[in-house]
Amino acid sequence: MTISQEQFRVGLENLPRFKLSHLNTPLEPLDRLRQSLIDEGVPVPNRMLVKRDDTTGLAFGGNKGRHFEFEIAHVLEGGFNTVININHYHSNQARFIAAGCAKAGLKYHIVSTDMVNAPMTGNLLLCKLMGANIHRTPAEYGRQVAEKIFAEEEEAGRKPYILPNDPFADVMGMIGFLEAGLELEQQFADAGVEGPVRFWGLKGRSIAGLRLYAKNRYLNWQTTACQYSSGKVEDFQKATADRASQVVEMFDLEHSLESDDLQILEDYRGPAYGVLDDRVIEAIQMVGKAEGLILDPNYTGKAMAGLIGELRAGRIDPEVTIVFIHSGGLPQLFAHADKFVD
Ligand SMILES: Cc1ncc(COP(=O)(O)O)c(C=O)c1O
């Protein structure tokens, strides 16, 4: 039985929420990119679109603008007044929590792991501007540093919250994208998109949330998720199935996610997380020149390299409408500036 849009809406309305984002985000054509590919002799689908989740607004925007509306509300509901996060130098999540904490009047510590001597630019610079307390440390000490901050904050009479310890932080990303599903159904109706759709994005909670929405609405929406770092596909599939079953329970849905629900492409992840190859550089330049659209080297550039690569290889059904999910991540482009300058 199809789950109604109303059921999703009511489920979302029942969750505490702290407004951070400009929603709905636009759905736009990628006609000039499509034309550039046609000019190369590449077989392309009739329609290529982009869901502009880079335009959520706050702190340069991104998919996590959707996620953290639920997370910040959850922290406030728990009566916490200090958030401690552990994340990588390149982390967009670190930036969004800084923004959310600033807006909600929460104290924020980011334990920024790895690349401890890399310049203070991109996301980390923005964290600093938004009042974050930054602690840089090699990854193996991240947890230890966070526990120490936790103890100090408690001793000072504050109520700290270590974000990676809370399972809610894993499901809110999927929940945020149930709402993107609602938006997209309406946008497809307005734009006359009929027939099969393939969403193209990155391996993570967002695209999984979208697939969960589609599966429970019996929509002909398939998903391709490109990997951007090492990490076993099976581990992701297991984590996704666990998260999905929690969301199924929360929203009283019919279907959870199985391992074959998302197509996962490993070929475009490059040498490592935060390390790009030539295909990513080409994809970012090509989309910039064709569309005036900026992608980032750690995430969306890898997904776009995947889309262009699979189109060139003739592996995408021309009957589908491709919808590229632009999930943001732009500030970190500047940490890679040297790779784009001849
Ligand atoms: C810009 C961007 N896109 C996509 C992802 C994929 O993960 P998720 O969907 O869980 O946010 C990330 C993860 O950090 C990200 O920063």
Ligand as a Chemical Component Dictionary entry (heavy atoms), coordinates in Angstrom:
data_LIG
# 
_chem_comp.id                   LIG 
_chem_comp.type                 NON-POLYMER 
_chem_comp.pdbx_formal_charge   0 
_chem_comp.three_letter_code    LIG 
# 
loop_
_chem_comp_atom.comp_id 
_chem_comp_atom.atom_id 
_chem_comp_atom.alt_atom_id 
_chem_comp_atom.type_symbol 
_chem_comp_atom.charge 
_chem_comp_atom.model_Cartn_x 
_chem_comp_atom.model_Cartn_y 
_chem_comp_atom.model_Cartn_z 
_chem_comp_atom.pdbx_ordinal 
LIG C1 C1 C 0 28.539 17.830 0.349  1  
LIG C2 C2 C 0 28.205 16.428 0.771  2  
LIG N1 N1 N 0 27.423 15.690 -0.039 3  
LIG C3 C3 C 0 27.095 14.432 0.266  4  
LIG C4 C4 C 0 27.554 13.819 1.419  5  
LIG C5 C5 C 0 27.155 12.398 1.651  6  
LIG O1 O1 O 0 26.678 12.042 2.885  7  
LIG P1 P1 P 0 25.258 12.385 3.515  8  
LIG O2 O2 O 0 24.218 12.192 2.480  9  
LIG O3 O3 O 0 25.144 11.398 4.635  10 
LIG O4 O4 O 0 25.345 13.798 3.970  11 
LIG C6 C6 C 0 28.380 14.551 2.300  12 
LIG C7 C7 C 0 28.916 13.947 3.543  13 
LIG O5 O5 O 0 29.597 14.523 4.326  14 
LIG C8 C8 C 0 28.702 15.898 1.969  15 
LIG O6 O6 O 0 29.468 16.666 2.783  16 
# 
loop_
_chem_comp_bond.comp_id 
_chem_comp_bond.atom_id_1 
_chem_comp_bond.atom_id_2 
_chem_comp_bond.value_order 
_chem_comp_bond.pdbx_ordinal 
LIG C1 C2 SING 1  
LIG C2 N1 SING 2  
LIG C2 C8 DOUB 3  
LIG N1 C3 DOUB 4  
LIG C3 C4 SING 5  
LIG C4 C5 SING 6  
LIG C4 C6 DOUB 7  
LIG C5 O1 SING 8  
LIG O1 P1 SING 9  
LIG P1 O2 DOUB 10 
LIG P1 O3 SING 11 
LIG P1 O4 SING 12 
LIG C6 C7 SING 13 
LIG C6 C8 SING 14 
LIG C7 O5 DOUB 15 
LIG C8 O6 SING 16 
# 
